[in-house]
Each structure stands twice: as structure tokens, then as C-alpha cells.
């Protein structure tokens, strides 16, 4: 953290107007990052819904084409989620990643009980 403070100008020596300009520029950078995160989250949700819809349509006449589309969308979704995970790990505020982790944990199926008979094919 000490390295980040070396790049800052001497705040005590700056004129109040220069301090305001510095604060406004930092605020604009934060807003643009928030907008990027929000648009990526929106795209992830859209892709998830589209994949679910295509999976429901998969058993029609053109199912081979749909399977390729699903695979491409899943690749894009994986890319977005991995970059989101990397950015979340790099950022100091993990508040954005918490809701997506809960959704993934709820979606996972529990294993079947051991007492049920199994048939290997």
C-alpha cells in the first residue's frame, strides 16, 4: 500500500481548487468502473437466460445448430465470469461477488443418498 501513496502529490501543498479537481477525477474513474461492472453483470445474466432458453429449445429439428450456439454462449459466459472473478479478487471491495456466489451455491445439486441402488451402464 505504501507504493500507492508515493504516486500521490503532496496533498498539503495543493491548492483547494486542485484538490477538488483531483477528487472529481477519482470519482469519475470509480463511476466508470462501476458502470463497467454493472454492464458485465447484466450481460452475464442475459447470457444465462439465453442459454436456458436455448437448452429448452434444443430438442427441435435444428438442435445441432442450437448446441453450437449454446457452446459459444457458454464460452462467452465463462470468459465473463472468470474476468469478473479476477477483478473481484483484485479489488478491495468484494461486495459485488457475494450475490453471484450465493446463486451458484444454491444451483448445485446435492448428491444422492448412499442407500439408493446404483446401476452402472
Secondary structure, 3 states (H helix, E strand, C coil): CHHHHHCCCCCCCCCHHHHHHHHHHHHHHHHHHHHHHHHHHHHHHHHHHHHHHHHHHCCCCCHHHHHHHHHHHHHHHHHHHHHHHHHHHHCCCCHHHHHHHHHHHHHCCCCCCCCCCCCCC
